[in-house]
Amino acid sequence: MQKGMENALRPYFELTNAVRIGDLELFRNIADKFATTFNADGTHNLIVRLRHNVIRTGLRNISISYSRISLADVARKLRLNSASPVADAESIVSKAIRDGAIDATLDHANGWMVSKETGDIYSTNEPQLAFNSRIAFCLNMHNEAVRALRFPPNTHKEKESAEKRRERQQQEQELAKHIAEEDDDDF
C-alpha cells in the first residue's frame, strides 16, 4: 500500500469489515463516525445503499446457524431499530427467500424462520457433475486450440486460388506465345 493511503482508507476498511460480518449496529456506528469523510469523498450515498447488503449478510449467517429461529430473535440479532422490528424482520426474510439469498421458509402461524437442511453435499453426485463439466470445458478448449493451430482459417481457399491463378497465368502466357507466333508467321 502507498504511504499515506492507510489513514485515508481506514474508514472504508472498517466499513467493509462490518458489511462482511453482517453487523448492522457496527455498520451504523462506523457510518456515523466517519460521516464527514464519506461526505467529503462523495461516497455517502453509496454507504447508505450498503445497509441492505449488511442486513442480507447477517440474515444469511443467521439462516446457516439456526435451523429454526423466531422472527423476534432475527430482529434482535440483526439489531433492527424500528417501530415494528418483527414485521420488518418478516418482510426482510420473505424478500431474501424470494430472491434466493437464503434457503428457508416462513412459518407465519408460529412466527418462525425455518432454514432448510443443507445436508452433506459430498454424498451426492453434484461434486462429480461439477468436476465433469470443468473437465469437459478444459478438454473442449484444448481441442479448439489444437484445431486452430493445425488448420489456420481459409488457407486452403488461398492455396486453391493461387493454384488456379498459376494455371490461368500459364494459359495466358501460352496464348500470348501462340498469338505472337501467328503474328510472326504473317510477316
MARBA-3410 file (N, C-alpha, C, O; in Angstrom, 1 decimal):
187
0.8,-1.2,0.0,0.0,0.0,0.0,0.9,1.2,0.0,2.0,1.2,0.6 ~ 0.5,2.3,-0.7,1.2,3.5,-0.7,1.2,4.2,0.6,0.3,4.1,1.4 ~ 2.3,4.9,0.9,2.4,5.7,2.1,1.3,6.8,2.1,1.1,7.4,1.1 ~ 0.7,7.0,3.3,-0.3,8.0,3.4,-1.7,7.5,3.0,-2.7,8.2,3.3 ~ -1.8,6.4,2.4,-3.1,5.9,2.0,-3.8,5.1,3.1,-5.0,4.9,3.1
-3.0,4.6,4.1,-3.6,3.8,5.1,-4.6,4.6,5.9,-5.7,4.1,6.2 ~ -4.3,5.9,6.3,-5.2,6.7,7.0,-6.4,7.1,6.2,-7.5,7.2,6.7 ~ -6.2,7.3,4.9,-7.4,7.7,4.0,-8.3,6.5,3.8,-9.5,6.7,3.6 ~ -7.8,5.3,3.8,-8.6,4.1,3.5,-9.1,3.4,4.8,-9.9,2.5,4.7 ~ -8.7,3.8,6.0,-9.1,3.2,7.2,-10.7,3.2,7.4,-11.2,2.1,7.8
-11.4,4.3,7.1,-12.8,4.2,7.3,-13.5,3.2,6.4,-14.4,2.5,6.8 ~ -13.0,3.1,5.2,-13.6,2.1,4.2,-13.2,0.7,4.6,-14.0,-0.2,4.4 ~ -12.0,0.5,5.2,-11.7,-0.9,5.7,-12.6,-1.3,6.8,-13.1,-2.4,6.8 ~ -12.8,-0.4,7.8,-13.7,-0.7,8.9,-15.1,-1.0,8.4,-15.8,-1.9,8.9 ~ -15.6,-0.2,7.5,-16.9,-0.3,6.9,-17.1,-1.7,6.2,-18.1,-2.4,6.3
-16.0,-2.0,5.5,-16.0,-3.3,4.7,-16.1,-4.5,5.7,-16.8,-5.5,5.4 ~ -15.4,-4.4,6.8,-15.5,-5.5,7.8,-16.9,-5.6,8.4,-17.3,-6.7,8.6 ~ -17.5,-4.5,8.6,-18.9,-4.5,9.2,-19.8,-5.1,8.2,-20.7,-5.9,8.6 ~ -19.7,-4.8,6.9,-20.5,-5.4,5.8,-20.2,-6.9,5.8,-21.2,-7.7,5.6 ~ -19.0,-7.3,5.8,-18.6,-8.7,5.7,-19.2,-9.6,6.8,-19.6,-10.7,6.5
-19.2,-9.1,8.0,-19.7,-9.9,9.1,-21.2,-9.7,9.3,-21.8,-10.5,10.0 ~ -21.8,-8.7,8.7,-23.2,-8.5,8.7,-23.8,-7.9,10.0,-24.9,-8.2,10.4 ~ -23.0,-7.1,10.7,-23.4,-6.5,11.9,-23.9,-5.1,11.6,-23.1,-4.1,11.3 ~ -25.2,-4.9,11.7,-25.9,-3.7,11.4,-25.5,-2.5,12.4,-25.3,-1.4,12.0 ~ -25.4,-2.9,13.7,-25.1,-1.9,14.7,-23.6,-1.3,14.4,-23.4,-0.1,14.5
-22.7,-2.2,14.2,-21.3,-1.8,13.9,-21.3,-1.0,12.6,-20.6,0.0,12.6 ~ -22.1,-1.3,11.6,-22.1,-0.6,10.4,-22.6,0.8,10.7,-22.1,1.8,10.1 ~ -23.7,0.9,11.5,-24.3,2.3,11.8,-23.2,3.1,12.5,-23.0,4.3,12.2 ~ -22.5,2.5,13.5,-21.5,3.3,14.3,-20.4,3.8,13.4,-20.0,4.9,13.5 ~ -19.9,2.9,12.5,-18.8,3.3,11.6,-19.3,4.4,10.6,-18.6,5.4,10.3
-20.5,4.2,10.1,-21.1,5.2,9.1,-21.2,6.6,9.8,-21.0,7.6,9.2 ~ -21.7,6.6,11.1,-21.8,7.8,11.8,-20.5,8.4,12.2,-20.3,9.6,12.1 ~ -19.5,7.6,12.6,-18.2,8.0,13.0,-17.5,8.7,11.9,-16.8,9.8,12.1 ~ -17.6,8.2,10.7,-16.8,8.7,9.5,-17.7,9.4,8.5,-17.4,9.5,7.3 ~ -18.9,9.9,8.9,-19.8,10.6,8.0,-19.2,11.7,7.3,-19.4,11.9,6.1
-18.4,12.5,8.0,-17.7,13.7,7.3,-16.8,13.2,6.2,-16.7,13.9,5.2 ~ -16.1,12.2,6.5,-15.1,11.6,5.5,-15.9,11.1,4.3,-15.5,11.4,3.1 ~ -17.0,10.4,4.5,-17.7,9.9,3.4,-18.4,11.0,2.6,-18.5,10.9,1.3 ~ -18.9,12.0,3.3,-19.4,13.2,2.5,-18.4,13.9,1.7,-18.6,14.3,0.6 ~ -17.2,14.1,2.3,-16.1,14.8,1.6,-15.7,14.0,0.4,-15.3,14.6,-0.7
-15.7,12.7,0.5,-15.3,11.8,-0.6,-16.4,11.6,-1.7,-16.1,11.1,-2.8 ~ -17.6,12.0,-1.3,-18.7,11.9,-2.2,-19.2,10.4,-2.3,-19.8,10.1,-3.3 ~ -19.0,9.7,-1.3,-19.5,8.3,-1.2,-20.6,8.0,-0.2,-20.9,6.8,0.0 ~ -21.1,9.0,0.3,-22.1,8.9,1.4,-23.4,8.1,0.9,-23.9,7.2,1.6 ~ -23.8,8.4,-0.3,-25.0,7.7,-0.9,-24.7,6.2,-1.1,-25.6,5.4,-0.9
-23.5,5.9,-1.5,-23.1,4.5,-1.7,-23.1,3.8,-0.4,-23.5,2.6,-0.3 ~ -22.6,4.5,0.7,-22.6,3.9,2.0,-24.0,3.6,2.5,-24.2,2.6,3.1 ~ -24.9,4.5,2.3,-26.3,4.3,2.7,-26.9,3.1,2.0,-27.7,2.3,2.6 ~ -26.5,2.9,0.7,-27.1,1.8,0.0,-26.5,0.4,0.4,-27.1,-0.6,0.2 ~ -25.3,0.5,1.1,-24.7,-0.8,1.6,-25.5,-1.4,2.8,-25.3,-2.6,3.1
-26.3,-0.7,3.4,-27.1,-1.2,4.5,-27.8,-2.4,4.2,-27.9,-3.4,5.0 ~ -28.4,-2.5,3.0,-29.1,-3.7,2.5,-28.2,-4.9,2.5,-28.6,-6.0,2.9 ~ -27.0,-4.7,2.0,-26.0,-5.8,2.0,-25.7,-6.3,3.4,-25.5,-7.5,3.6 ~ -25.6,-5.4,4.3,-25.3,-5.8,5.7,-26.4,-6.6,6.3,-26.1,-7.7,6.9 ~ -27.6,-6.2,6.0,-28.8,-7.0,6.5,-28.8,-8.4,5.9,-29.0,-9.4,6.5
-28.6,-8.4,4.6,-28.6,-9.7,3.8,-27.5,-10.6,4.3,-27.8,-11.8,4.5 ~ -26.3,-10.1,4.6,-25.2,-10.9,5.0,-25.5,-11.5,6.4,-25.3,-12.6,6.7 ~ -26.0,-10.6,7.3,-26.4,-11.0,8.7,-27.5,-12.1,8.6,-27.4,-13.1,9.4 ~ -28.5,-11.9,7.8,-29.6,-12.9,7.6,-29.0,-14.2,7.1,-29.5,-15.3,7.5 ~ -28.1,-14.2,6.2,-27.5,-15.4,5.6,-26.8,-16.2,6.7,-26.9,-17.4,6.8
-26.0,-15.4,7.6,-25.3,-16.0,8.7,-26.3,-16.6,9.7,-26.1,-17.7,10.2 ~ -27.4,-16.0,10.0,-28.4,-16.5,10.9,-29.1,-17.8,10.3,-29.2,-18.7,11.0 ~ -29.4,-17.8,9.0,-30.0,-18.9,8.4,-29.1,-20.1,8.4,-29.6,-21.3,8.5 ~ -27.8,-19.9,8.3,-26.8,-21.0,8.4,-26.7,-21.5,9.8,-26.6,-22.7,10.0 ~ -26.7,-20.6,10.8,-26.5,-21.0,12.2,-27.7,-21.7,12.8,-27.5,-22.6,13.6
-28.9,-21.3,12.4,-30.1,-21.8,13.1,-31.0,-22.6,12.1,-31.2,-22.1,11.0 ~ -31.5,-23.7,12.6,-32.4,-24.4,11.7,-33.8,-23.8,11.9,-34.7,-23.9,11.0 ~ -34.1,-23.3,13.1,-35.4,-22.6,13.3,-35.2,-21.5,14.3,-34.6,-21.7,15.4 ~ -35.6,-20.3,14.0,-35.5,-19.1,14.9,-36.7,-18.2,14.7,-37.3,-18.1,13.7 ~ -37.1,-17.6,15.8,-38.3,-16.8,15.8,-37.9,-15.5,15.1,-36.7,-15.0,15.1
-38.9,-14.8,14.5,-38.7,-13.6,13.8,-38.3,-12.5,14.8,-37.5,-11.6,14.4 ~ -38.7,-12.5,16.1,-38.3,-11.6,17.1,-36.8,-11.7,17.3,-36.1,-10.7,17.5 ~ -36.3,-13.0,17.4,-34.9,-13.2,17.5,-34.1,-12.7,16.3,-33.0,-12.2,16.4 ~ -34.7,-12.9,15.1,-34.0,-12.4,13.9,-33.9,-10.9,14.0,-32.8,-10.4,13.7 ~ -34.9,-10.2,14.4,-34.9,-8.8,14.5,-33.8,-8.3,15.5,-33.1,-7.3,15.3
-33.8,-9.1,16.6,-32.8,-8.8,17.7,-31.4,-9.0,17.2,-30.5,-8.2,17.5 ~ -31.1,-10.1,16.5,-29.8,-10.4,16.0,-29.3,-9.5,14.9,-28.2,-9.1,14.8 ~ -30.3,-9.1,14.1,-30.0,-8.1,13.1,-29.9,-6.7,13.6,-29.4,-5.7,12.9 ~ -30.4,-6.5,14.8,-30.4,-5.2,15.5,-31.2,-4.2,14.7,-30.8,-3.1,14.5 ~ -32.4,-4.6,14.4,-33.3,-3.7,13.6,-33.9,-2.8,14.6,-34.6,-3.2,15.6
-33.7,-1.5,14.5,-34.3,-0.5,15.3,-35.4,0.2,14.5,-35.2,1.2,13.8 ~ -36.7,-0.2,14.8,-37.8,0.4,14.1,-39.0,0.3,15.0,-38.9,-0.3,16.1 ~ -40.1,0.8,14.5,-41.3,0.8,15.3,-41.8,-0.6,15.5,-42.3,-1.0,16.5 ~ -41.7,-1.4,14.4,-42.2,-2.8,14.5,-41.1,-3.7,13.9,-41.1,-4.1,12.7 ~ -40.1,-4.1,14.7,-38.9,-4.8,14.2,-39.3,-6.2,13.8,-38.7,-6.8,12.8
-40.4,-6.9,14.4,-40.7,-8.2,14.0,-41.4,-8.2,12.5,-41.1,-9.0,11.7 ~ -42.2,-7.2,12.3,-42.8,-7.0,10.9,-41.7,-6.7,9.9,-41.7,-7.3,8.8 ~ -40.7,-5.9,10.3,-39.6,-5.6,9.4,-38.8,-6.9,9.1,-38.4,-7.1,8.0 ~ -38.5,-7.6,10.2,-37.8,-8.9,10.0,-38.5,-9.9,9.1,-37.9,-10.5,8.3 ~ -39.8,-9.9,9.3,-40.6,-10.8,8.4,-40.5,-10.4,6.9,-40.4,-11.2,6.1
-40.6,-9.1,6.7,-40.5,-8.7,5.3,-39.1,-8.9,4.7,-39.0,-9.2,3.6 ~ -38.1,-8.6,5.5,-36.7,-8.8,5.1,-36.5,-10.3,4.8,-35.9,-10.6,3.8 ~ -37.0,-11.2,5.7,-36.8,-12.6,5.5,-37.5,-13.1,4.2,-37.0,-13.9,3.4 ~ -38.8,-12.6,4.1,-39.5,-13.1,2.9,-38.9,-12.6,1.6,-38.9,-13.3,0.6 ~ -38.4,-11.4,1.6,-37.7,-10.9,0.4,-36.4,-11.7,0.1,-36.1,-12.0,-1.1
-35.7,-12.0,1.2,-34.5,-12.8,1.0,-34.8,-14.2,0.5,-34.0,-14.7,-0.4 ~ -35.9,-14.8,1.0,-36.3,-16.1,0.5,-36.7,-16.0,-1.0,-36.3,-16.9,-1.8 ~ -37.5,-15.0,-1.3,-38.0,-14.8,-2.7,-36.8,-14.6,-3.7,-36.8,-15.1,-4.8 ~ -35.8,-13.8,-3.2,-34.6,-13.5,-4.1,-33.6,-14.7,-4.2,-32.8,-14.7,-5.0 ~ -33.8,-15.7,-3.3,-32.9,-16.8,-3.3,-31.6,-16.6,-2.5,-30.7,-17.4,-2.6
-31.6,-15.6,-1.6,-30.4,-15.3,-0.8,-30.3,-16.3,0.3,-29.2,-16.7,0.7 ~ -31.4,-16.8,0.8,-31.4,-17.8,1.8,-32.3,-19.0,1.4,-33.3,-18.7,0.7 ~ -32.1,-20.1,1.9,-32.9,-21.3,1.6,-33.7,-21.6,2.9,-33.2,-22.4,3.7 ~ -34.8,-21.0,3.0,-35.6,-21.2,4.2,-37.1,-21.0,3.9,-37.5,-20.6,2.8 ~ -38.0,-21.2,4.9,-39.4,-20.9,4.8,-39.8,-20.1,6.0,-39.2,-20.1,7.0
-41.0,-19.5,5.8,-41.5,-18.7,6.9,-42.7,-19.5,7.5,-43.6,-19.9,6.7 ~ -42.8,-19.6,8.8,-43.9,-20.2,9.5,-44.7,-19.1,10.1,-44.3,-18.6,11.2 ~ -45.7,-18.6,9.4,-46.4,-17.4,9.9,-47.2,-17.6,11.2,-47.3,-16.8,12.0 ~ -47.7,-18.9,11.3,-48.5,-19.2,12.5,-47.7,-19.1,13.8,-48.2,-18.6,14.8 ~ -46.5,-19.6,13.7,-45.6,-19.6,14.9,-44.6,-18.4,15.0,-44.0,-18.2,16.0
-44.5,-17.7,13.8,-43.6,-16.6,13.8,-42.1,-17.0,13.7,-41.3,-16.4,14.4 ~ -41.8,-18.1,12.9,-40.5,-18.6,12.8,-40.0,-18.5,11.4,-40.7,-18.5,10.4 ~ -38.7,-18.5,11.3,-38.0,-18.7,10.1,-37.4,-20.1,10.2,-36.6,-20.4,11.1 ~ -37.7,-21.0,9.3,-37.2,-22.4,9.3,-36.3,-22.6,8.1,-36.7,-22.5,7.0 ~ -35.0,-22.8,8.5,-34.0,-23.0,7.4,-34.0,-24.4,6.9,-34.3,-25.3,7.7
-33.8,-24.6,5.7,-33.8,-25.9,5.1,-32.5,-26.6,5.4,-31.4,-25.9,5.4 ~ -32.5,-27.9,5.5,-31.2,-28.6,5.8,-30.4,-28.6,4.6,-30.8,-28.8,3.4 ~ -29.1,-28.3,4.7,-28.2,-28.3,3.6,-27.7,-29.7,3.3,-27.4,-30.0,2.1 ~ -27.5,-30.6,4.3,-27.1,-31.9,4.1,-25.6,-32.0,3.7,-24.9,-31.0,3.6 ~ -25.2,-33.2,3.5,-23.8,-33.4,3.0,-23.7,-33.4,1.5,-24.1,-34.4,0.9
-23.2,-32.4,1.0,-23.1,-32.2,-0.5,-22.2,-33.2,-1.1,-22.4,-33.6,-2.3 ~ -21.2,-33.7,-0.4,-20.3,-34.7,-0.9,-20.9,-36.1,-1.0,-20.2,-37.0,-1.6 ~ -22.0,-36.3,-0.4,-22.7,-37.6,-0.6,-23.6,-37.7,-1.8,-24.2,-38.7,-2.1 ~ -23.6,-36.6,-2.5,-24.5,-36.6,-3.8,-23.6,-36.6,-5.0,-22.3,-36.7,-4.9 ~ -24.2,-36.6,-6.1,-23.4,-36.6,-7.4,-23.0,-35.2,-7.8,-22.3,-35.0,-8.9
-23.4,-34.2,-7.1,-23.2,-32.8,-7.5,-21.7,-32.4,-7.7,-21.3,-31.8,-8.7 ~ -20.8,-32.8,-6.8,-19.4,-32.5,-7.0,-18.8,-33.2,-8.2,-18.0,-32.6,-9.0 ~ -19.3,-34.5,-8.5,-18.8,-35.2,-9.6,-19.3,-34.5,-10.9,-18.5,-34.4,-11.9 ~ -20.5,-34.0,-10.9,-21.1,-33.3,-12.1,-20.3,-32.0,-12.4,-20.0,-31.6,-13.5 ~ -20.0,-31.3,-11.3,-19.3,-30.0,-11.4,-17.9,-30.3,-11.9,-17.4,-29.6,-12.8
-17.2,-31.3,-11.4,-15.9,-31.6,-11.8,-15.9,-32.1,-13.3,-15.0,-31.7,-14.1 ~ -16.9,-32.9,-13.7,-17.0,-33.3,-15.0,-17.2,-32.2,-16.0,-16.6,-32.2,-17.1 ~ -18.1,-31.2,-15.6,-18.3,-30.1,-16.5,-17.0,-29.2,-16.7,-16.8,-28.7,-17.8 ~ -16.2,-29.1,-15.6,-15.0,-28.4,-15.7,-14.0,-29.1,-16.6,-13.3,-28.5,-17.4 ~ -13.9,-30.4,-16.5,-13.0,-31.2,-17.3,-13.4,-31.1,-18.8,-12.6,-30.9,-19.7
-14.7,-31.2,-19.0,-15.2,-31.1,-20.4,-14.9,-29.7,-21.0,-14.6,-29.6,-22.2 ~ -15.1,-28.7,-20.2,-14.7,-27.3,-20.7,-13.2,-27.3,-21.0,-12.9,-26.7,-22.1 ~ -12.4,-27.8,-20.2,-10.9,-27.7,-20.4,-10.6,-28.6,-21.7,-9.8,-28.1,-22.5 ~ -11.2,-29.7,-21.8,-10.9,-30.6,-23.0,-11.4,-29.9,-24.3,-10.7,-30.0,-25.3 ~ -12.5,-29.3,-24.2,-13.1,-28.6,-25.4,-12.1,-27.4,-25.8,-11.9,-27.2,-27.0
-11.7,-26.7,-24.8,-10.8,-25.6,-25.1,-9.5,-26.1,-25.7,-9.0,-25.5,-26.6 ~ -9.0,-27.2,-25.1,-7.7,-27.8,-25.7,-7.9,-28.2,-27.1,-7.1,-27.9,-28.0 ~ -9.0,-28.9,-27.4,-9.3,-29.4,-28.8,-9.4,-28.2,-29.7,-8.9,-28.3,-30.9 ~ -10.1,-27.1,-29.3,-10.2,-26.0,-30.2,-8.9,-25.3,-30.4,-8.6,-24.9,-31.5 ~ -8.0,-25.3,-29.4,-6.7,-24.7,-29.6,-5.9,-25.5,-30.6,-5.2,-25.0,-31.4
-5.9,-26.9,-30.4,-5.2,-27.7,-31.3,-5.7,-27.6,-32.8,-4.9,-27.5,-33.7 ~ -7.0,-27.5,-32.9,-7.6,-27.3,-34.3,-7.2,-26.0,-34.9,-6.9,-25.9,-36.0 ~ -7.1,-25.0,-34.0,-6.7,-23.6,-34.5,-5.3,-23.6,-34.9,-4.9,-22.9,-35.9 ~ -4.4,-24.4,-34.2,-3.0,-24.4,-34.6,-2.8,-25.3,-35.8,-1.9,-25.0,-36.6 ~ -3.6,-26.3,-36.0,-3.4,-27.3,-37.0,-3.9,-26.8,-38.4,-3.2,-26.9,-39.4
-5.0,-26.1,-38.4,-5.7,-25.7,-39.6,-5.9,-24.2,-39.5,-7.0,-23.8,-39.0 ~ -5.0,-23.3,-40.0,-5.3,-21.9,-39.9,-6.5,-21.6,-40.9,-6.7,-22.3,-41.9 ~ -7.3,-20.7,-40.5,-8.6,-20.4,-41.2,-8.3,-19.9,-42.7,-7.4,-19.1,-42.9 ~ -9.1,-20.5,-43.6,-9.1,-20.1,-45.0,-7.8,-20.3,-45.8,-7.7,-19.7,-46.9 ~ -6.8,-21.0,-45.3,-5.6,-21.2,-46.1,-5.8,-22.1,-47.2,-5.2,-22.0,-48.3
-6.7,-23.1,-47.1,-7.0,-24.0,-48.2,-7.6,-23.3,-49.4,-7.4,-23.6,-50.5 ~ -8.4,-22.2,-49.1,-9.0,-21.5,-50.2,-8.0,-20.6,-50.9,-8.0,-20.5,-52.1 ~ -7.0,-20.1,-50.1,-6.0,-19.3,-50.7,-5.1,-20.1,-51.6,-4.6,-19.7,-52.7 ~ -4.8,-21.4,-51.2,-4.0,-22.2,-52.0,-4.7,-22.6,-53.3,-4.0,-22.6,-54.3 ~ -5.9,-22.9,-53.2,-6.7,-23.2,-54.4,-6.7,-22.0,-55.4,-6.5,-22.2,-56.5
-6.9,-20.9,-54.9,-6.9,-19.7,-55.8,-5.5,-19.4,-56.3,-5.4,-18.9,-57.4 ~ -4.5,-19.7,-55.5,-3.1,-19.4,-56.0,-2.8,-20.4,-57.1,-2.2,-20.1,-58.1 ~ -3.3,-21.7,-56.9,-3.0,-22.7,-58.0,-3.8,-22.3,-59.2,-3.3,-22.5,-60.3 ~ -5.0,-21.9,-59.1,-5.8,-21.5,-60.2,-5.2,-20.3,-60.9,-5.2,-20.2,-62.1 ~ -4.7,-19.4,-60.1,-4.0,-18.2,-60.7,-2.8,-18.6,-61.5,-2.6,-18.0,-62.6
-2.0,-19.5,-61.0,-0.8,-20.0,-61.8,-1.3,-20.7,-63.1,-0.7,-20.4,-64.1 ~ -2.3,-21.5,-63.0,-2.8,-22.1,-64.3,-3.3,-21.1,-65.3,-3.0,-21.2,-66.5 ~ -4.0,-20.1,-64.7,-4.5,-19.0,-65.6,-3.4,-18.3,-66.2,-3.4,-18.0,-67.4 ~ -2.4,-17.9,-65.4,-1.2,-17.2,-66.0,-0.5,-18.0,-67.0,0.0,-17.5,-68.0 ~ -0.3,-19.4,-66.8,0.3,-20.2,-67.8,-0.5,-20.2,-69.1,0.1,-20.2,-70.2
-1.8,-20.3,-69.0,-2.7,-20.3,-70.1,-2.5,-19.0,-70.9,-2.5,-19.0,-72.1 ~ -2.5,-17.9,-70.2,-2.4,-16.6,-70.8,-1.0,-16.5,-71.5,-0.9,-15.9,-72.6 ~ 0.1,-17.0,-70.8,1.4,-17.0,-71.5,1.4,-17.8,-72.8,2.0,-17.4,-73.8 ~ 0.8,-19.0,-72.7,0.8,-19.9,-73.9,-0.1,-19.2,-75.0,0.3,-19.3,-76.2 ~ -1.1,-18.6,-74.6,-2.0,-17.9,-75.6,-1.2,-16.7,-76.2,-1.3,-16.5,-77.4
-0.5,-16.0,-75.3,0.3,-14.8,-75.8,1.4,-15.4,-76.8,1.7,-14.7,-77.8 ~ 2.1,-16.5,-76.5,3.1,-17.0,-77.4,2.5,-17.5,-78.7,3.0,-17.2,-79.7 ~ 1.3,-18.1,-78.6,0.6,-18.6,-79.8,0.2,-17.4,-80.7,0.4,-17.4,-81.9 ~ -0.3,-16.3,-80.1,-0.6,-15.1,-80.9,0.6,-14.5,-81.5,0.6,-14.1,-82.6 ~ 1.7,-14.5,-80.7,3.0,-13.9,-81.2,3.5,-14.7,-82.3,4.0,-14.2,-83.3
3.4,-16.0,-82.2,3.9,-16.9,-83.3,3.1,-16.7,-84.6,3.6,-16.7,-85.7 ~ 1.7,-16.5,-84.4,0.9,-16.3,-85.6,1.2,-15.0,-86.2,1.2,-14.8,-87.5 ~ 1.5,-13.9,-85.4,1.9,-12.6,-85.9,3.2,-12.7,-86.7,3.4,-12.1,-87.7 ~ 4.2,-13.5,-86.1,5.5,-13.7,-86.8,5.3,-14.4,-88.1,6.0,-14.1,-89.1 ~ 4.4,-15.4,-88.2,4.2,-16.1,-89.4,3.6,-15.2,-90.5,3.8,-15.5,-91.7
2.8,-14.3,-90.1,2.1,-13.4,-91.1,3.2,-12.5,-91.8,2.9,-12.1,-92.9 ~ 4.3,-12.1,-91.2,5.3,-11.3,-91.8,6.2,-12.1,-92.6,7.1,-11.5,-93.2
END
